[in-house]
Amino acid sequence: LNLLDPIAGLDGETFFDERIAYEKSLFRQDVHALIGAARFHLRDYAAASDSYRTALEYAPDSVELRAKKAICDARAR
């Protein structure tokens, strides 16, 4: 998970690298959803839910992220 922290800290609106092209979602919901999935598989459901909550801030209409967060919330109890 530590490998993803630098990516999660980047701002897709201001980050620029002339050598590569990328989707802005990589620095938004995608990285947080990936962290959520990793935390879920580590059975850290509360932390996974937090990651999915952050991902939902960038993609509030995502049914997939809402469902994954709900599963984490249920398992965290």
Salt bridges, closest charged atoms under 4 A:
GLU13 OE1 - LYS24 NZ 3.44
GLU13 OE2 - ARG28 NH2 1.91
ASP17 OD2 - ARG19 NH2 2.78
GLU57 OE2 - ARG53 NH1 3.10
GLU64 OE2 - LYS68 NZ 2.77
ASP73 OD2 - LYS69 NZ 2.85
